[in-house]
Amino acid sequence: MAKNSNLGQAKAAKNDEFYTQYADIQKEVNAYIEYNPDVFRGKTILLPCDDPEWSNFTKFFAQNFEFFGLKKLISTSYAIESKKYKTDWQPTLFETENPLYNVDTSRIKGKIFTLDHDTNNSGRIDIDDLQWNYLEGDGDFRSPEVTALRDEADIIITNPPFSLFREFLAWIVEGKKQCLIIGNMNAITYKEVFPLIKDNKLWLGTTDVRWFYQESTNSPLYEAAHSRWFTNLEHGLRHKPLQLMSMADNIKFSKHKEVKGTEYSRYVNYDALEIPFTDAIPSDYRENMGVPISFLDKYCPEQFEIIGMSLFLATTRPADLPKALQGGPAFYLKTEDGYKRQYPRIVIRKKQ
C-alpha cells in the first residue's frame, strides 16, 4: 500500500498511533539539561499515553535515569481493545516471557512500567531494571487510576493522542504539573491553549518534531506530520531577544519583497500594524503589531508582550467584504483589488 494511502486510512480512522524518534526526544531534552542541569534531578516523571515496549520516551528516560538524577520513572499504556483504531497487535517477548503475562488481560488492560531502583544488582539503574504490571483499567489518562499517577508525578512528558490534545493539556493544568508534550502547530490557535501562551504559562519548546505512523506492528513507519513541543519548562532560547532593524532600515534593506521599498500596512478591522515576517518586526515601533504564529519560535517574554490573537480580537469585518473572503474571525488588509484575508495573527507590543 502506498504511503499516502496508509496516511489517508489512518486519518479516516482517527488513528492516534504516532511514534516519536529517539533522536528528536534527545535533541529537545538536551536543551533543558543545558539550561538547567538539575531540571529532572529528584523528580518523578510520568509518561502517560505511552506504549512502553515500543516507545522511545520510555527507552530514553530509562537509559538516562541516573544521568538525569531521576527519583522515579512511570510509564503507562492504553489497552489495545480500547483503541478506536485496531492493528494486528502482537505482545512482545518482554511481556510474554514474564510470569505476569495473560493473553486475555493484555488486550483489555493497560500496563504500568516503573523504574526507581537497581533490580538486577548491576550497580546502576537503567532500562533493564524496568518492572511492569497490569493496570486495573484500560490505561485511559482520564481514569482515576492514571490521574493518581499524575498527582504523584512532578513532570508529564509524552506524545498524547492528537485528537485529545485539548483535553490532555487541561488534565495537566488541572494537576498543576510541569510538562513537555507534543502537539500540532495549529494547537496554538485553540481557545484552550492560546490563553496559556498569552499568560506565559505555556510556550513552545526548542525544536520541531516529526510524527510517524505505523500501520501495523511489523510494517514500516511512515512520516505523517511535523509538530511542536509544548512546555512550561524553561529553556535558554526563550530568553534570547530578537535582533531587529528599525522600520526605516527594514523598508530599505529587508530581504522580503513584501517589505522592502514599501510602507507597512494596517488592518482595516483592527488597530495594529501588519508584520508579515518575524524578522521584519521594527525595533522602533511601540504600538500593536500582528505577526505570524511562527513568531512564537522567537518569542522572548522580556522583549514583547502578547496582546491576543486575531481569531479572538477580530470582532468586526469590512461592511463591503465579498462573501468569498468571509469566514471565521480574521484581520483584513485593504488592497488595490479590494481586501486580503490574513492567516491567524498574534498581536504583540514591544516592551518599553
C-alpha positions, 0 to 999 in steps of 0.5 A, a space after each residue: 500500500 502506498 504511503 499516502 494511502 496508509 496516511 489517508 486510512 489512518 486519518 479516516 480512522 482517527 488513528 492516534 498511533 504516532 511514534 516519536 524518534 529517539 533522536 528528536 526526544 534527545 535533541 529537545 531534552 538536551 536543551 533543558 539539561 543545558 539550561 538547567 542541569 538539575 531540571 529532572 534531578 529528584 523528580 518523578 516523571 510520568 509518561 502517560 499515553 505511552 506504549 512502553 515496549 515500543 516507545 522511545 520516551 520510555 527507552 530514553 528516560 530509562 537509559 538516562 535515569 541516573 544521568 538525569 538524577 531521576 527519583 522515579 520513572 512511570 510509564 503507562 499504556 492504553 489497552 489495545 481493545 480500547 483503541 478506536 483504531 485496531 492493528 494486528 497487535 502482537 505482545 512482545 517477548 518482554 511481556 510474554 516471557 514474564 510470569 505476569 503475562 495473560 493473553 486475555 488481560 493484555 488486550 483489555 488492560 493497560 500496563 504500568 512500567 516503573 523504574 526507581 531502583 537497581 533490580 538486577 544488582 548491576 550497580 546502576 539503574 537503567 532500562 533493564 531494571 524496568 518492572 511492569 504490571 497490569 493496570 486495573 483499567 484500560 490505561 485511559 489518562 482520564 481514569 482515576 487510576 492514571 490521574 493518581 499517577 499524575 498527582 504523584 508525578 512532578 513532570 508529564 512528558 509524552 506524545 498524547 493522542 492528537 485528537 485529545 490534545 485539548 483535553 490532555 493539556 487541561 488534565 495537566 493544568 488541572 494537576 498543576 504539573 510541569 510538562 513537555 508534550 507534543 502537539 500540532 502547530 495549529 494547537 496554538 490557535 485553540 481557545 484552550 491553549 492560546 490563553 496559556 501562551 498569552 499568560 506565559 504559562 505555556 510556550 513552545 519548546 526548542 525544536 520541531 518534531 516529526 510524527 510517524 505512523 505505523 500501520 501495523 506492528 511489523 510494517 514500516 513507519 511512515 512520516 505523517 506530520 511535523 509538530 511542536 513541543 509544548 512546555 512550561 519548562 524553561 529553556 535558554 532560547 526563550 530568553 534570547 531577544 530578537 535582533 531587529 532593524 528599525 522600520 526605516 532600515 527594514 523598508 530599505 534593506 529587508 530581504 522580503 519583497 513584501 517589505 522592502 521599498 514599501 510602507 507597512 500596512 494596517 488592518 482595516 478591522 483592527 488597530 495594529 500594524 501588519 508584520 508579515 515576517 518575524 524578522 521584519 518586526 521594527 525595533 522602533 515601533 511601540 504600538 500593536 503589531 500582528 505577526 505570524 504564529 511562527 513568531 512564537 519560535 522567537 518569542 522572548 517574554 522580556 522583549 514583547 508582550 502578547 496582546 491576543 490573537 486575531 481569531 479572538 480580537 477580530 470582532 468586526 469585518 469590512 461592511 463591503 467584504 465579498 462573501 468569498 473572503 468571509 469566514 471565521 474571525 480574521 484581520 483584513 488588509 485593504 488592497 488595490 483589488 479590494 481586501 486580503 484575508 490574513 492567516 491567524 495573527 498574534 498581536 504583540 507590543 514591544 516592551 518599553 
